[in-house]
Amino acid sequence: MATLEHTDEPNPAEVGESGVRRRDFINIAAVSFAGAGAVAVVFPLVNQMNPSADVLALASIEVDVSKIAEGQAIKTSWRKQPVFIRNLTAKEIAEANAVDPASLRDPATLAERTKEGKQNWLITLGVCTHLGCVPLGAGEGEPRGDFGGYFCPCHGSHYDTAARIRKGPAPLNLHVPDYKFASDTVVQIG
């Protein structure tokens, strides 16, 4: 009676010169092809989450503040949002520093909202923290509210000279974006 012997050795016809079986090559090729296909599908999905070119172009802006007179403010745009840059007078600085921060709805000092040595430059987003309206007070002749800063005409929020909320429905001070002075006359926002 004949017995069948089973061995783990591959059939010599299936093994190439390098010792790799055709089945192993096909498995490696199939997994590689599937991996490349997965990358081809996933890459566009992940890439579409990156910011668009127009947003990247506005990631930071530089503003020349040399022409802003003391007591004057300008409006500019950064990331499609208005930004107020105000050159505070000595009187406005004194008024802001005279307020006890503990008495405010959103406590903050002027020094916390400006850069050291540049306390006269107040830079804030021009977006009311109540419902996102643009407050008045940066333009010539615009009402500045009861506290000499900004006034939001939508629902009556009043901000002081340090852009801190003092009256009205807004819950927070006007937001101070990240900025730095590139020189004595140029500020970089973002």
Contacts in CASP RR format, 6 or more apart in sequence:
PFRMAT RR
TARGET T0000
AUTHOR 0000-0000-0000
METHOD contacts of the structure
MODEL  1
MATLEHTDEPNPAEVGESGVRRRDFINIAAVSFAGAGAVAVVFPLVNQMN
PSADVLALASIEVDVSKIAEGQAIKTSWRKQPVFIRNLTAKEIAEANAVD
PASLRDPATLAERTKEGKQNWLITLGVCTHLGCVPLGAGEGEPRGDFGGY
FCPCHGSHYDTAARIRKGPAPLNLHVPDYKFASDTVVQIG
10 21 0 8 1.000
14 21 0 8 1.000
14 22 0 8 1.000
14 23 0 8 1.000
15 21 0 8 1.000
16 22 0 8 1.000
51 59 0 8 1.000
55 79 0 8 1.000
58 78 0 8 1.000
58 79 0 8 1.000
58 80 0 8 1.000
59 79 0 8 1.000
59 190 0 8 1.000
60 78 0 8 1.000
60 188 0 8 1.000
60 189 0 8 1.000
60 190 0 8 1.000
61 76 0 8 1.000
61 78 0 8 1.000
61 188 0 8 1.000
61 189 0 8 1.000
61 190 0 8 1.000
62 182 0 8 1.000
62 186 0 8 1.000
62 187 0 8 1.000
62 188 0 8 1.000
62 189 0 8 1.000
63 74 0 8 1.000
63 76 0 8 1.000
63 85 0 8 1.000
63 186 0 8 1.000
63 187 0 8 1.000
63 189 0 8 1.000
64 185 0 8 1.000
64 186 0 8 1.000
65 85 0 8 1.000
65 87 0 8 1.000
65 121 0 8 1.000
65 185 0 8 1.000
65 186 0 8 1.000
65 187 0 8 1.000
66 185 0 8 1.000
68 74 0 8 1.000
68 85 0 8 1.000
68 86 0 8 1.000
68 87 0 8 1.000
69 87 0 8 1.000
70 87 0 8 1.000
70 88 0 8 1.000
70 89 0 8 1.000
70 120 0 8 1.000
71 86 0 8 1.000
71 87 0 8 1.000
71 88 0 8 1.000
71 89 0 8 1.000
71 92 0 8 1.000
72 86 0 8 1.000
72 87 0 8 1.000
72 140 0 8 1.000
73 84 0 8 1.000
73 85 0 8 1.000
73 86 0 8 1.000
73 87 0 8 1.000
73 137 0 8 1.000
73 138 0 8 1.000
73 139 0 8 1.000
74 84 0 8 1.000
74 85 0 8 1.000
74 138 0 8 1.000
74 139 0 8 1.000
75 82 0 8 1.000
75 83 0 8 1.000
75 84 0 8 1.000
75 126 0 8 1.000
75 138 0 8 1.000
75 139 0 8 1.000
76 82 0 8 1.000
76 83 0 8 1.000
76 85 0 8 1.000
77 83 0 8 1.000
78 177 0 8 1.000
78 189 0 8 1.000
78 190 0 8 1.000
81 125 0 8 1.000
81 126 0 8 1.000
81 127 0 8 1.000
82 125 0 8 1.000
82 126 0 8 1.000
82 127 0 8 1.000
82 134 0 8 1.000
83 123 0 8 1.000
83 124 0 8 1.000
83 125 0 8 1.000
83 126 0 8 1.000
83 177 0 8 1.000
83 189 0 8 1.000
84 122 0 8 1.000
84 123 0 8 1.000
84 124 0 8 1.000
84 125 0 8 1.000
84 126 0 8 1.000
84 137 0 8 1.000
84 138 0 8 1.000
84 150 0 8 1.000
84 163 0 8 1.000
84 174 0 8 1.000
85 121 0 8 1.000
85 122 0 8 1.000
85 123 0 8 1.000
85 187 0 8 1.000
86 121 0 8 1.000
86 122 0 8 1.000
86 123 0 8 1.000
86 138 0 8 1.000
87 120 0 8 1.000
87 121 0 8 1.000
88 96 0 8 1.000
88 119 0 8 1.000
88 120 0 8 1.000
88 121 0 8 1.000
88 122 0 8 1.000
88 161 0 8 1.000
89 120 0 8 1.000
92 148 0 8 1.000
92 161 0 8 1.000
93 110 0 8 1.000
93 119 0 8 1.000
93 120 0 8 1.000
93 161 0 8 1.000
95 160 0 8 1.000
95 161 0 8 1.000
96 110 0 8 1.000
96 160 0 8 1.000
96 161 0 8 1.000
96 162 0 8 1.000
96 164 0 8 1.000
97 109 0 8 1.000
97 110 0 8 1.000
99 160 0 8 1.000
99 162 0 8 1.000
99 164 0 8 1.000
101 107 0 8 1.000
101 108 0 8 1.000
101 109 0 8 1.000
104 164 0 8 1.000
104 165 0 8 1.000
104 166 0 8 1.000
105 165 0 8 1.000
105 166 0 8 1.000
105 171 0 8 1.000
105 172 0 8 1.000
106 164 0 8 1.000
106 165 0 8 1.000
106 171 0 8 1.000
106 172 0 8 1.000
106 173 0 8 1.000
108 162 0 8 1.000
108 164 0 8 1.000
108 173 0 8 1.000
109 162 0 8 1.000
110 119 0 8 1.000
110 122 0 8 1.000
110 161 0 8 1.000
110 162 0 8 1.000
111 119 0 8 1.000
113 122 0 8 1.000
113 124 0 8 1.000
113 162 0 8 1.000
113 163 0 8 1.000
113 164 0 8 1.000
113 173 0 8 1.000
113 176 0 8 1.000
114 120 0 8 1.000
114 121 0 8 1.000
114 122 0 8 1.000
114 123 0 8 1.000
115 121 0 8 1.000
115 179 0 8 1.000
115 180 0 8 1.000
115 181 0 8 1.000
118 181 0 8 1.000
121 181 0 8 1.000
121 187 0 8 1.000
122 161 0 8 1.000
122 162 0 8 1.000
122 163 0 8 1.000
123 176 0 8 1.000
123 177 0 8 1.000
123 179 0 8 1.000
123 187 0 8 1.000
123 189 0 8 1.000
124 163 0 8 1.000
124 173 0 8 1.000
124 174 0 8 1.000
124 175 0 8 1.000
124 176 0 8 1.000
124 177 0 8 1.000
125 174 0 8 1.000
125 175 0 8 1.000
125 176 0 8 1.000
125 177 0 8 1.000
126 134 0 8 1.000
126 135 0 8 1.000
126 138 0 8 1.000
126 150 0 8 1.000
126 174 0 8 1.000
127 133 0 8 1.000
127 134 0 8 1.000
127 174 0 8 1.000
127 175 0 8 1.000
128 134 0 8 1.000
128 135 0 8 1.000
128 152 0 8 1.000
128 154 0 8 1.000
128 155 0 8 1.000
128 157 0 8 1.000
128 170 0 8 1.000
128 174 0 8 1.000
129 157 0 8 1.000
129 165 0 8 1.000
129 170 0 8 1.000
129 171 0 8 1.000
129 172 0 8 1.000
129 173 0 8 1.000
129 174 0 8 1.000
129 175 0 8 1.000
130 152 0 8 1.000
130 154 0 8 1.000
130 155 0 8 1.000
130 157 0 8 1.000
130 168 0 8 1.000
130 169 0 8 1.000
130 170 0 8 1.000
130 171 0 8 1.000
131 154 0 8 1.000
131 155 0 8 1.000
132 154 0 8 1.000
133 152 0 8 1.000
133 153 0 8 1.000
133 154 0 8 1.000
133 155 0 8 1.000
134 152 0 8 1.000
135 150 0 8 1.000
135 151 0 8 1.000
135 152 0 8 1.000
135 153 0 8 1.000
135 157 0 8 1.000
135 159 0 8 1.000
135 174 0 8 1.000
136 142 0 8 1.000
136 143 0 8 1.000
136 144 0 8 1.000
136 150 0 8 1.000
136 151 0 8 1.000
136 152 0 8 1.000
136 153 0 8 1.000
137 143 0 8 1.000
137 144 0 8 1.000
137 145 0 8 1.000
137 149 0 8 1.000
137 150 0 8 1.000
137 151 0 8 1.000
138 150 0 8 1.000
142 151 0 8 1.000
143 151 0 8 1.000
143 153 0 8 1.000
144 150 0 8 1.000
144 151 0 8 1.000
145 151 0 8 1.000
145 158 0 8 1.000
145 159 0 8 1.000
146 158 0 8 1.000
146 166 0 8 1.000
146 167 0 8 1.000
147 158 0 8 1.000
147 159 0 8 1.000
147 160 0 8 1.000
147 161 0 8 1.000
147 166 0 8 1.000
147 167 0 8 1.000
148 160 0 8 1.000
148 161 0 8 1.000
149 158 0 8 1.000
149 159 0 8 1.000
149 160 0 8 1.000
149 161 0 8 1.000
149 163 0 8 1.000
150 158 0 8 1.000
150 159 0 8 1.000
150 163 0 8 1.000
150 174 0 8 1.000
151 157 0 8 1.000
151 158 0 8 1.000
151 159 0 8 1.000
152 158 0 8 1.000
152 159 0 8 1.000
152 170 0 8 1.000
155 168 0 8 1.000
155 169 0 8 1.000
155 170 0 8 1.000
156 167 0 8 1.000
156 168 0 8 1.000
156 169 0 8 1.000
157 165 0 8 1.000
157 167 0 8 1.000
157 168 0 8 1.000
157 169 0 8 1.000
157 170 0 8 1.000
158 165 0 8 1.000
158 166 0 8 1.000
158 167 0 8 1.000
158 168 0 8 1.000
159 165 0 8 1.000
159 166 0 8 1.000
159 170 0 8 1.000
159 173 0 8 1.000
159 174 0 8 1.000
160 166 0 8 1.000
162 173 0 8 1.000
163 173 0 8 1.000
163 174 0 8 1.000
163 176 0 8 1.000
164 173 0 8 1.000
164 174 0 8 1.000
165 171 0 8 1.000
165 172 0 8 1.000
165 173 0 8 1.000
165 174 0 8 1.000
177 189 0 8 1.000
177 190 0 8 1.000
178 189 0 8 1.000
178 190 0 8 1.000
179 187 0 8 1.000
179 188 0 8 1.000
179 189 0 8 1.000
179 190 0 8 1.000
180 187 0 8 1.000
180 188 0 8 1.000
181 187 0 8 1.000
181 188 0 8 1.000
182 188 0 8 1.000
END
